[in-house]
């Protein structure tokens, strides 16, 4: 992305200055935010619609320029969409999402540098109002769960018809989840194998690490520090340190309180 930064529309004197655009951003049509991507000659592309109150502003993040162009072309030909910016790395996705605060970010799961899932987590922490949908060639349930836990509102396989992506993003902007029927069935099957007490379940957003949840799961079964140490092949000192961290993060003082707090996190609608 090598185009030069430039301002947006011209305004009257005395108006508030627009926020500085990220490096390598450029303007689109009057009224649109700058877009971070190389552009062909303007004569080669249709005029971009001016952003309005009923248009969804989207950031596309994918390391493949051809994939970005295909998605961008669909959005540009679909009424009600404005492509605010494009990113080719995880860091760019984070910077552009935080700068433009779009309605939706469509982000590839695998990005150079900071990965797509980690980028989702960072964007969610700093801009929770931004909806994120992870786009991937893989439809493995584990990857989808990781995306949802990181804060994504949906997970789409790149095998879905590209025209369906625009409809999906409209739903996400309305607060709906975006998960394919096939993936939903696989997730349901996974839930059926989860123990009744919720052991093994993880809330979508949690300050606890994966290791801390593993230890908390074993604490739920009544395992002692030594038993946890044996099962996870950790020293007792390491387990004790993790338990202290769990108590601190959950704001409790005993293991029993931590187990109750974890249950509330796993079943927020029942607390």
Secondary structure, DSSP 8 states (H G I E B T S, - for coil): --------S---TT--------TT-B--STT---B-S----GGGS-------TTSEEEEEE-S-HHHHHHHHHHHHTSTTEEEEEEESSHHHHHHHHHHH--SEEEEES--SSS-HHHHHHHHHHH-TTSEEEEEES---HHHHHHHHHHT-SEEEETTS-HHHHHHHHHHHHTT--EE-HHHHHHHHHHHHTS-TT-TT---SS-SS-HHHHHHHHHHHTT--HHHHHHHHT--HHHHHHHHHHHHHHHT-SSHHHHHHHHHHHHTGGG-
